[in-house]
Structures are given as C-alpha cells and as structure tokens.
Amino acid sequence: MHHGSIDDEAAILLREEVEMLMAEREALLRVAGAAAVLVANLDEASLPHEQDTIDAAEVLSESLNALSEDTLSEALEIVQAEPDPREDTGRL
C-alpha cells in the first residue's frame, strides 16, 4: 500500500482549509474593524430610540470590547483606522 499519495492529498486538503480559514479571518477582521470605527464615531443621540436598535448597538460595542487588544488593533489596521489616542485603554 502506497501512503505517499494519501499523505500528499491530506496535505493539500489541509493547506486549502487553512487558506480558506485565513481568508475568512481577514474578512471577519475587516467587519470588526468597520464596526469598531462605526461604534467609535456613533453619536448616541442620533440613534433611533427604539429598544431593539439600542440593544443591538450595545451588543456590538460589548462584542468589540471583548476582542483582545491585538485582534482589535489588527482589525483597525485592516480598515486603516487608528484608535482614539485620547482613550487610555484603546477600547471603544
């Protein structure tokens, strides 16, 4: 039994899966970066006063703040945004 071709096929499939995951990670970082910029620039007074909208904004803000500093920085870098230097924590 020749295992070389099986190992080669497994390596190819694994490489394709890793490439797909890396592309998806980049897309998710782009979404997170854009969302972070939106939340950082959002004027709470301009939000509709509907509870669903307010709840969604809070979930988004909490989700972004739950990201590690490195991940958030990378997300902002992808969308070419800088964190607000006036904020001590660099969080939104």
Biopython code that builds the backbone (N, CA, C, O; Angstrom):
import numpy as np
from Bio.PDB.StructureBuilder import StructureBuilder

atoms = [
    (1, "MET", "N", (0.845, -1.179, 0.000)),
    (1, "MET", "CA", (0.000, 0.000, 0.000)),
    (1, "MET", "C", (0.888, 1.239, 0.000)),
    (1, "MET", "O", (1.830, 1.333, 0.787)),
    (2, "HIS", "N", (0.593, 2.171, -0.867)),
    (2, "HIS", "CA", (1.395, 3.384, -1.010)),
    (2, "HIS", "C", (0.709, 4.531, -0.276)),
    (2, "HIS", "O", (-0.367, 4.981, -0.671)),
    (3, "HIS", "N", (1.348, 4.998, 0.801)),
    (3, "HIS", "CA", (0.757, 6.052, 1.610)),
    (3, "HIS", "C", (1.180, 7.445, 1.161)),
    (3, "HIS", "O", (0.619, 8.432, 1.635)),
    (4, "GLY", "N", (2.136, 7.550, 0.275)),
    (4, "GLY", "CA", (2.628, 8.847, -0.169)),
    (4, "GLY", "C", (1.539, 9.712, -0.763)),
    (4, "GLY", "O", (1.432, 10.891, -0.426)),
    (5, "SER", "N", (0.722, 9.141, -1.651)),
    (5, "SER", "CA", (-0.321, 9.944, -2.293)),
    (5, "SER", "C", (-1.426, 10.321, -1.310)),
    (5, "SER", "O", (-2.019, 11.393, -1.433)),
    (6, "ILE", "N", (-1.709, 9.459, -0.340)),
    (6, "ILE", "CA", (-2.704, 9.788, 0.674)),
    (6, "ILE", "C", (-2.210, 10.946, 1.529)),
    (6, "ILE", "O", (-2.962, 11.875, 1.822)),
    (7, "ASP", "N", (-0.937, 10.888, 1.928)),
    (7, "ASP", "CA", (-0.352, 11.970, 2.715)),
    (7, "ASP", "C", (-0.328, 13.269, 1.921)),
    (7, "ASP", "O", (-0.607, 14.339, 2.461)),
    (8, "ASP", "N", (0.007, 13.173, 0.634)),
    (8, "ASP", "CA", (0.023, 14.361, -0.218)),
    (8, "ASP", "C", (-1.375, 14.964, -0.353)),
    (8, "ASP", "O", (-1.540, 16.182, -0.290)),
    (9, "GLU", "N", (-2.372, 14.110, -0.536)),
    (9, "GLU", "CA", (-3.749, 14.586, -0.651)),
    (9, "GLU", "C", (-4.200, 15.234, 0.656)),
    (9, "GLU", "O", (-4.863, 16.271, 0.636)),
    (10, "ALA", "N", (-3.851, 14.641, 1.775)),
    (10, "ALA", "CA", (-4.220, 15.197, 3.076)),
    (10, "ALA", "C", (-3.553, 16.558, 3.274)),
    (10, "ALA", "O", (-4.173, 17.489, 3.789)),
    (11, "ALA", "N", (-2.305, 16.668, 2.867)),
    (11, "ALA", "CA", (-1.588, 17.937, 2.998)),
    (11, "ALA", "C", (-2.226, 19.010, 2.121)),
    (11, "ALA", "O", (-2.350, 20.163, 2.536)),
    (12, "ILE", "N", (-2.625, 18.636, 0.921)),
    (12, "ILE", "CA", (-3.276, 19.582, 0.018)),
    (12, "ILE", "C", (-4.610, 20.042, 0.599)),
    (12, "ILE", "O", (-4.911, 21.236, 0.592)),
    (13, "LEU", "N", (-5.411, 19.101, 1.103)),
    (13, "LEU", "CA", (-6.694, 19.449, 1.701)),
    (13, "LEU", "C", (-6.511, 20.331, 2.930)),
    (13, "LEU", "O", (-7.259, 21.287, 3.133)),
    (14, "LEU", "N", (-5.522, 20.009, 3.741)),
    (14, "LEU", "CA", (-5.249, 20.810, 4.933)),
    (14, "LEU", "C", (-4.812, 22.216, 4.546)),
    (14, "LEU", "O", (-5.260, 23.192, 5.148)),
    (15, "ARG", "N", (-3.950, 22.328, 3.556)),
    (15, "ARG", "CA", (-3.494, 23.640, 3.097)),
    (15, "ARG", "C", (-4.664, 24.462, 2.569)),
    (15, "ARG", "O", (-4.762, 25.655, 2.855)),
    (16, "GLU", "N", (-5.552, 23.831, 1.799)),
    (16, "GLU", "CA", (-6.719, 24.535, 1.274)),
    (16, "GLU", "C", (-7.630, 25.002, 2.410)),
    (16, "GLU", "O", (-8.161, 26.112, 2.367)),
    (17, "GLU", "N", (-7.807, 24.162, 3.417)),
    (17, "GLU", "CA", (-8.642, 24.526, 4.558)),
    (17, "GLU", "C", (-8.031, 25.697, 5.330)),
    (17, "GLU", "O", (-8.746, 26.618, 5.725)),
    (18, "VAL", "N", (-6.729, 25.667, 5.545)),
    (18, "VAL", "CA", (-6.052, 26.756, 6.253)),
    (18, "VAL", "C", (-6.165, 28.050, 5.454)),
    (18, "VAL", "O", (-6.416, 29.110, 6.028)),
    (19, "GLU", "N", (-5.984, 27.977, 4.147)),
    (19, "GLU", "CA", (-6.111, 29.167, 3.302)),
    (19, "GLU", "C", (-7.529, 29.737, 3.362)),
    (19, "GLU", "O", (-7.709, 30.954, 3.401)),
    (20, "MET", "N", (-8.534, 28.856, 3.371)),
    (20, "MET", "CA", (-9.918, 29.300, 3.457)),
    (20, "MET", "C", (-10.173, 29.970, 4.819)),
    (20, "MET", "O", (-10.825, 31.011, 4.888)),
    (21, "LEU", "N", (-9.662, 29.371, 5.885)),
    (21, "LEU", "CA", (-9.839, 29.943, 7.217)),
    (21, "LEU", "C", (-9.129, 31.289, 7.352)),
    (21, "LEU", "O", (-9.654, 32.200, 7.993)),
    (22, "MET", "N", (-7.972, 31.422, 6.773)),
    (22, "MET", "CA", (-7.240, 32.692, 6.824)),
    (22, "MET", "C", (-7.985, 33.777, 6.051)),
    (22, "MET", "O", (-8.037, 34.928, 6.487)),
    (23, "ALA", "N", (-8.559, 33.415, 4.912)),
    (23, "ALA", "CA", (-9.342, 34.387, 4.139)),
    (23, "ALA", "C", (-10.588, 34.802, 4.921)),
    (23, "ALA", "O", (-10.961, 35.974, 4.929)),
    (24, "GLU", "N", (-11.224, 33.837, 5.575)),
    (24, "GLU", "CA", (-12.408, 34.159, 6.371)),
    (24, "GLU", "C", (-12.025, 35.016, 7.576)),
    (24, "GLU", "O", (-12.764, 35.930, 7.941)),
    (25, "ARG", "N", (-10.888, 34.734, 8.193)),
    (25, "ARG", "CA", (-10.419, 35.538, 9.325)),
    (25, "ARG", "C", (-10.204, 36.978, 8.885)),
    (25, "ARG", "O", (-10.594, 37.910, 9.589)),
    (26, "GLU", "N", (-9.591, 37.162, 7.734)),
    (26, "GLU", "CA", (-9.359, 38.517, 7.236)),
    (26, "GLU", "C", (-10.678, 39.243, 6.976)),
    (26, "GLU", "O", (-10.813, 40.429, 7.277)),
    (27, "ALA", "N", (-11.646, 38.522, 6.414)),
    (27, "ALA", "CA", (-12.956, 39.137, 6.173)),
    (27, "ALA", "C", (-13.627, 39.517, 7.492)),
    (27, "ALA", "O", (-14.234, 40.583, 7.594)),
    (28, "LEU", "N", (-13.521, 38.656, 8.496)),
    (28, "LEU", "CA", (-14.113, 38.957, 9.796)),
    (28, "LEU", "C", (-13.395, 40.119, 10.484)),
    (28, "LEU", "O", (-14.031, 40.937, 11.148)),
    (29, "LEU", "N", (-12.081, 40.191, 10.327)),
    (29, "LEU", "CA", (-11.333, 41.320, 10.874)),
    (29, "LEU", "C", (-11.759, 42.624, 10.208)),
    (29, "LEU", "O", (-11.856, 43.662, 10.862)),
    (30, "ARG", "N", (-12.010, 42.564, 8.907)),
    (30, "ARG", "CA", (-12.463, 43.756, 8.177)),
    (30, "ARG", "C", (-13.834, 44.199, 8.713)),
    (30, "ARG", "O", (-14.071, 45.391, 8.908)),
    (31, "VAL", "N", (-14.725, 43.241, 8.948)),
    (31, "VAL", "CA", (-16.040, 43.564, 9.504)),
    (31, "VAL", "C", (-15.883, 44.155, 10.904)),
    (31, "VAL", "O", (-16.511, 45.163, 11.230)),
    (32, "ALA", "N", (-15.051, 43.533, 11.725)),
    (32, "ALA", "CA", (-14.835, 44.028, 13.089)),
    (32, "ALA", "C", (-14.221, 45.426, 13.065)),
    (32, "ALA", "O", (-14.605, 46.282, 13.862)),
    (33, "GLY", "N", (-13.290, 45.662, 12.176)),
    (33, "GLY", "CA", (-12.674, 46.982, 12.068)),
    (33, "GLY", "C", (-13.674, 48.039, 11.652)),
    (33, "GLY", "O", (-13.711, 49.129, 12.223)),
    (34, "ALA", "N", (-14.483, 47.719, 10.659)),
    (34, "ALA", "CA", (-15.503, 48.677, 10.209)),
    (34, "ALA", "C", (-16.523, 48.928, 11.315)),
    (34, "ALA", "O", (-16.957, 50.062, 11.518)),
    (35, "ALA", "N", (-16.900, 47.881, 12.021)),
    (35, "ALA", "CA", (-17.851, 48.041, 13.125)),
    (35, "ALA", "C", (-17.241, 48.883, 14.242)),
    (35, "ALA", "O", (-17.930, 49.709, 14.842)),
    (36, "ALA", "N", (-15.972, 48.683, 14.522)),
    (36, "ALA", "CA", (-15.300, 49.461, 15.568)),
    (36, "ALA", "C", (-15.272, 50.944, 15.204)),
    (36, "ALA", "O", (-15.510, 51.800, 16.056)),
    (37, "VAL", "N", (-14.986, 51.240, 13.960)),
    (37, "VAL", "CA", (-14.972, 52.639, 13.515)),
    (37, "VAL", "C", (-16.384, 53.227, 13.624)),
    (37, "VAL", "O", (-16.557, 54.361, 14.071)),
    (38, "LEU", "N", (-17.380, 52.454, 13.217)),
    (38, "LEU", "CA", (-18.760, 52.924, 13.306)),
    (38, "LEU", "C", (-19.144, 53.218, 14.754)),
    (38, "LEU", "O", (-19.694, 54.280, 15.044)),
    (39, "VAL", "N", (-18.860, 52.292, 15.659)),
    (39, "VAL", "CA", (-19.213, 52.485, 17.067)),
    (39, "VAL", "C", (-18.450, 53.667, 17.658)),
    (39, "VAL", "O", (-19.019, 54.457, 18.411)),
    (40, "ALA", "N", (-17.185, 53.793, 17.326)),
    (40, "ALA", "CA", (-16.376, 54.886, 17.874)),
    (40, "ALA", "C", (-16.876, 56.246, 17.407)),
    (40, "ALA", "O", (-16.746, 57.231, 18.133)),
    (41, "ASN", "N", (-17.441, 56.314, 16.220)),
    (41, "ASN", "CA", (-17.901, 57.582, 15.668)),
    (41, "ASN", "C", (-19.398, 57.808, 15.828)),
    (41, "ASN", "O", (-19.932, 58.823, 15.382)),
    (42, "LEU", "N", (-20.062, 56.866, 16.459)),
    (42, "LEU", "CA", (-21.505, 56.938, 16.603)),
    (42, "LEU", "C", (-21.891, 57.939, 17.682)),
    (42, "LEU", "O", (-21.360, 57.923, 18.792)),
    (43, "ASP", "N", (-22.800, 58.782, 17.337)),
    (43, "ASP", "CA", (-23.356, 59.730, 18.304)),
    (43, "ASP", "C", (-24.623, 59.080, 18.867)),
    (43, "ASP", "O", (-25.600, 58.877, 18.147)),
    (44, "GLU", "N", (-24.591, 58.761, 20.146)),
    (44, "GLU", "CA", (-25.710, 58.051, 20.761)),
    (44, "GLU", "C", (-27.023, 58.801, 20.562)),
    (44, "GLU", "O", (-28.076, 58.179, 20.423)),
    (45, "ALA", "N", (-26.971, 60.115, 20.548)),
    (45, "ALA", "CA", (-28.189, 60.914, 20.381)),
    (45, "ALA", "C", (-28.810, 60.725, 18.999)),
    (45, "ALA", "O", (-30.010, 60.931, 18.821)),
    (46, "SER", "N", (-27.993, 60.332, 18.021)),
    (46, "SER", "CA", (-28.522, 60.169, 16.668)),
    (46, "SER", "C", (-29.148, 58.795, 16.438)),
    (46, "SER", "O", (-29.786, 58.568, 15.410)),
    (47, "LEU", "N", (-28.969, 57.882, 17.387)),
    (47, "LEU", "CA", (-29.585, 56.561, 17.255)),
    (47, "LEU", "C", (-31.097, 56.669, 17.404)),
    (47, "LEU", "O", (-31.588, 57.466, 18.203)),
    (48, "PRO", "N", (-31.827, 55.881, 16.646)),
    (48, "PRO", "CA", (-33.271, 55.824, 16.897)),
    (48, "PRO", "C", (-33.487, 55.334, 18.333)),
    (48, "PRO", "O", (-32.718, 54.512, 18.831)),
    (49, "HIS", "N", (-34.492, 55.820, 18.972)),
    (49, "HIS", "CA", (-34.723, 55.474, 20.376)),
    (49, "HIS", "C", (-35.537, 54.201, 20.521)),
    (49, "HIS", "O", (-36.233, 54.016, 21.519)),
    (50, "GLU", "N", (-35.452, 53.331, 19.538)),
    (50, "GLU", "CA", (-36.119, 52.031, 19.607)),
    (50, "GLU", "C", (-35.230, 51.091, 20.403)),
    (50, "GLU", "O", (-34.015, 51.062, 20.206)),
    (51, "GLN", "N", (-35.824, 50.333, 21.291)),
    (51, "GLN", "CA", (-35.062, 49.468, 22.181)),
    (51, "GLN", "C", (-34.239, 48.439, 21.408)),
    (51, "GLN", "O", (-33.114, 48.134, 21.804)),
    (52, "ASP", "N", (-34.777, 47.897, 20.313)),
    (52, "ASP", "CA", (-34.034, 46.918, 19.519)),
    (52, "ASP", "C", (-32.738, 47.512, 18.971)),
    (52, "ASP", "O", (-31.700, 46.850, 18.962)),
    (53, "THR", "N", (-32.803, 48.754, 18.518)),
    (53, "THR", "CA", (-31.619, 49.430, 17.981)),
    (53, "THR", "C", (-30.590, 49.669, 19.073)),
    (53, "THR", "O", (-29.397, 49.437, 18.874)),
    (54, "ILE", "N", (-31.043, 50.124, 20.201)),
    (54, "ILE", "CA", (-30.148, 50.381, 21.335)),
    (54, "ILE", "C", (-29.509, 49.077, 21.808)),
    (54, "ILE", "O", (-28.309, 49.033, 22.081)),
    (55, "ASP", "N", (-30.308, 48.019, 21.905)),
    (55, "ASP", "CA", (-29.781, 46.710, 22.326)),
    (55, "ASP", "C", (-28.732, 46.198, 21.341)),
    (55, "ASP", "O", (-27.694, 45.680, 21.753)),
    (56, "ALA", "N", (-28.998, 46.340, 20.045)),
    (56, "ALA", "CA", (-28.050, 45.885, 19.030)),
    (56, "ALA", "C", (-26.745, 46.663, 19.117)),
    (56, "ALA", "O", (-25.669, 46.078, 18.991)),
    (57, "ALA", "N", (-26.825, 47.971, 19.329)),
    (57, "ALA", "CA", (-25.624, 48.800, 19.459)),
    (57, "ALA", "C", (-24.820, 48.386, 20.688)),
    (57, "ALA", "O", (-23.591, 48.343, 20.643)),
    (58, "GLU", "N", (-25.507, 48.083, 21.779)),
    (58, "GLU", "CA", (-24.812, 47.641, 22.985)),
    (58, "GLU", "C", (-24.123, 46.301, 22.785)),
    (58, "GLU", "O", (-22.988, 46.114, 23.224)),
    (59, "VAL", "N", (-24.799, 45.366, 22.127)),
    (59, "VAL", "CA", (-24.207, 44.055, 21.856)),
    (59, "VAL", "C", (-22.974, 44.216, 20.974)),
    (59, "VAL", "O", (-21.942, 43.591, 21.219)),
    (60, "LEU", "N", (-23.085, 45.049, 19.956)),
    (60, "LEU", "CA", (-21.950, 45.285, 19.069)),
    (60, "LEU", "C", (-20.782, 45.889, 19.834)),
    (60, "LEU", "O", (-19.647, 45.434, 19.694)),
    (61, "SER", "N", (-21.046, 46.899, 20.633)),
    (61, "SER", "CA", (-19.989, 47.544, 21.404)),
    (61, "SER", "C", (-19.342, 46.572, 22.389)),
    (61, "SER", "O", (-18.117, 46.529, 22.503)),
    (62, "GLU", "N", (-20.152, 45.797, 23.096)),
    (62, "GLU", "CA", (-19.622, 44.812, 24.049)),
    (62, "GLU", "C", (-18.805, 43.741, 23.338)),
    (62, "GLU", "O", (-17.770, 43.310, 23.845)),
    (63, "SER", "N", (-19.260, 43.312, 22.177)),
    (63, "SER", "CA", (-18.539, 42.291, 21.409)),
    (63, "SER", "C", (-17.184, 42.807, 20.950)),
    (63, "SER", "O", (-16.184, 42.092, 21.012)),
    (64, "LEU", "N", (-17.158, 44.049, 20.488)),
    (64, "LEU", "CA", (-15.888, 44.644, 20.066)),
    (64, "LEU", "C", (-14.943, 44.804, 21.252)),
    (64, "LEU", "O", (-13.747, 44.536, 21.131)),
    (65, "ASN", "N", (-15.462, 45.233, 22.387)),
    (65, "ASN", "CA", (-14.629, 45.410, 23.569)),
    (65, "ASN", "C", (-14.136, 44.081, 24.138)),
    (65, "ASN", "O", (-13.153, 44.055, 24.879)),
    (66, "ALA", "N", (-14.805, 42.979, 23.801)),
    (66, "ALA", "CA", (-14.378, 41.658, 24.260)),
    (66, "ALA", "C", (-13.194, 41.124, 23.445)),
    (66, "ALA", "O", (-12.531, 40.175, 23.863)),
    (67, "LEU", "N", (-12.933, 41.729, 22.294)),
    (67, "LEU", "CA", (-11.791, 41.298, 21.481)),
    (67, "LEU", "C", (-10.496, 41.641, 22.204)),
    (67, "LEU", "O", (-10.427, 42.606, 22.965)),
    (68, "SER", "N", (-9.479, 40.836, 21.952)),
    (68, "SER", "CA", (-8.167, 41.152, 22.528)),
    (68, "SER", "C", (-7.641, 42.435, 21.901)),
    (68, "SER", "O", (-8.045, 42.816, 20.802)),
    (69, "GLU", "N", (-6.736, 43.094, 22.612)),
    (69, "GLU", "CA", (-6.121, 44.328, 22.092)),
    (69, "GLU", "C", (-5.477, 44.070, 20.728)),
    (69, "GLU", "O", (-5.604, 44.881, 19.811)),
    (70, "ASP", "N", (-4.786, 42.935, 20.605)),
    (70, "ASP", "CA", (-4.102, 42.620, 19.344)),
    (70, "ASP", "C", (-5.095, 42.439, 18.200)),
    (70, "ASP", "O", (-4.877, 42.939, 17.096)),
    (71, "THR", "N", (-6.182, 41.725, 18.465)),
    (71, "THR", "CA", (-7.175, 41.485, 17.421)),
    (71, "THR", "C", (-7.843, 42.789, 17.005)),
    (71, "THR", "O", (-8.011, 43.050, 15.813)),
    (72, "LEU", "N", (-8.226, 43.607, 17.981)),
    (72, "LEU", "CA", (-8.859, 44.883, 17.660)),
    (72, "LEU", "C", (-7.900, 45.785, 16.896)),
    (72, "LEU", "O", (-8.306, 46.452, 15.945)),
    (73, "SER", "N", (-6.646, 45.814, 17.295)),
    (73, "SER", "CA", (-5.650, 46.626, 16.581)),
    (73, "SER", "C", (-5.487, 46.143, 15.144)),
    (73, "SER", "O", (-5.393, 46.948, 14.218)),
    (74, "GLU", "N", (-5.453, 44.823, 14.963)),
    (74, "GLU", "CA", (-5.321, 44.271, 13.619)),
    (74, "GLU", "C", (-6.554, 44.596, 12.772)),
    (74, "GLU", "O", (-6.436, 44.895, 11.583)),
    (75, "ALA", "N", (-7.740, 44.535, 13.392)),
    (75, "ALA", "CA", (-8.977, 44.861, 12.674)),
    (75, "ALA", "C", (-8.971, 46.327, 12.243)),
    (75, "ALA", "O", (-9.344, 46.649, 11.115)),
    (76, "LEU", "N", (-8.548, 47.210, 13.142)),
    (76, "LEU", "CA", (-8.481, 48.633, 12.801)),
    (76, "LEU", "C", (-7.435, 48.896, 11.728)),
    (76, "LEU", "O", (-7.618, 49.756, 10.866)),
    (77, "GLU", "N", (-6.347, 48.158, 11.785)),
    (77, "GLU", "CA", (-5.292, 48.315, 10.778)),
    (77, "GLU", "C", (-5.797, 47.918, 9.392)),
    (77, "GLU", "O", (-5.476, 48.570, 8.399)),
    (78, "ILE", "N", (-6.580, 46.857, 9.331)),
    (78, "ILE", "CA", (-7.097, 46.387, 8.041)),
    (78, "ILE", "C", (-7.975, 47.444, 7.391)),
    (78, "ILE", "O", (-7.943, 47.609, 6.172)),
    (79, "VAL", "N", (-8.766, 48.167, 8.195)),
    (79, "VAL", "CA", (-9.619, 49.219, 7.627)),
    (79, "VAL", "C", (-8.930, 50.576, 7.670)),
    (79, "VAL", "O", (-9.547, 51.608, 7.408)),
    (80, "GLN", "N", (-7.653, 50.559, 8.001)),
    (80, "GLN", "CA", (-6.808, 51.761, 8.028)),
    (80, "GLN", "C", (-7.368, 52.827, 8.953)),
    (80, "GLN", "O", (-7.459, 54.002, 8.599)),
    (81, "ALA", "N", (-7.746, 52.381, 10.162)),
    (81, "ALA", "CA", (-8.245, 53.304, 11.186)),
    (81, "ALA", "C", (-7.305, 53.267, 12.374)),
    (81, "ALA", "O", (-6.634, 52.264, 12.617)),
    (82, "GLU", "N", (-7.261, 54.342, 13.096)),
    (82, "GLU", "CA", (-6.423, 54.444, 14.289)),
    (82, "GLU", "C", (-7.320, 54.539, 15.517)),
    (82, "GLU", "O", (-8.348, 55.215, 15.478)),
    (83, "PRO", "N", (-6.942, 53.864, 16.617)),
    (83, "PRO", "CA", (-7.712, 54.051, 17.841)),
    (83, "PRO", "C", (-7.578, 55.486, 18.334)),
    (83, "PRO", "O", (-6.568, 56.139, 18.072)),
    (84, "ASP", "N", (-8.575, 55.974, 19.037)),
    (84, "ASP", "CA", (-8.574, 57.335, 19.557)),
    (84, "ASP", "C", (-7.477, 57.467, 20.612)),
    (84, "ASP", "O", (-7.547, 56.797, 21.642)),
    (85, "PRO", "N", (-6.469, 58.309, 20.390)),
    (85, "PRO", "CA", (-5.364, 58.430, 21.352)),
    (85, "PRO", "C", (-5.798, 59.043, 22.678)),
    (85, "PRO", "O", (-5.069, 58.940, 23.665)),
    (86, "ARG", "N", (-6.974, 59.682, 22.727)),
    (86, "ARG", "CA", (-7.468, 60.266, 23.968)),
    (86, "ARG", "C", (-7.978, 59.209, 24.929)),
    (86, "ARG", "O", (-8.133, 59.475, 26.121)),
    (87, "GLU", "N", (-8.241, 58.005, 24.417)),
    (87, "GLU", "CA", (-8.721, 56.933, 25.289)),
    (87, "GLU", "C", (-7.534, 56.180, 25.854)),
    (87, "GLU", "O", (-6.679, 55.700, 25.109)),
    (88, "ASP", "N", (-7.483, 56.079, 27.183)),
    (88, "ASP", "CA", (-6.367, 55.421, 27.855)),
    (88, "ASP", "C", (-6.275, 53.948, 27.520)),
    (88, "ASP", "O", (-5.174, 53.420, 27.362)),
    (89, "THR", "N", (-7.408, 53.272, 27.407)),
    (89, "THR", "CA", (-7.396, 51.821, 27.227)),
    (89, "THR", "C", (-7.335, 51.401, 25.774)),
    (89, "THR", "O", (-7.026, 50.249, 25.473)),
    (90, "GLY", "N", (-7.627, 52.326, 24.866)),
    (90, "GLY", "CA", (-7.659, 51.960, 23.461)),
    (90, "GLY", "C", (-8.922, 51.183, 23.107)),
    (90, "GLY", "O", (-9.062, 50.693, 21.987)),
    (91, "ARG", "N", (-9.848, 51.070, 24.073)),
    (91, "ARG", "CA", (-11.096, 50.347, 23.847)),
    (91, "ARG", "C", (-12.147, 51.324, 23.358)),
    (91, "ARG", "O", (-11.990, 52.537, 23.492)),
    (92, "LEU", "N", (-13.208, 50.797, 22.798)),
    (92, "LEU", "CA", (-14.289, 51.622, 22.266)),
    (92, "LEU", "C", (-15.272, 51.979, 23.344)),
    (92, "LEU", "O", (-16.253, 52.673, 23.079)),
]
sb = StructureBuilder()
sb.init_structure("model")
sb.init_model(0)
sb.init_chain("A")
sb.init_seg("    ")
for serial, (resi, resn, name, xyz) in enumerate(atoms, 1):
    if name == "N":
        sb.init_residue(resn, " ", resi, " ")
    sb.init_atom(name, np.array(xyz, "f"), 0.0, 1.0, " ", f" {name:<3s}", serial, name[0])
structure = sb.get_structure()
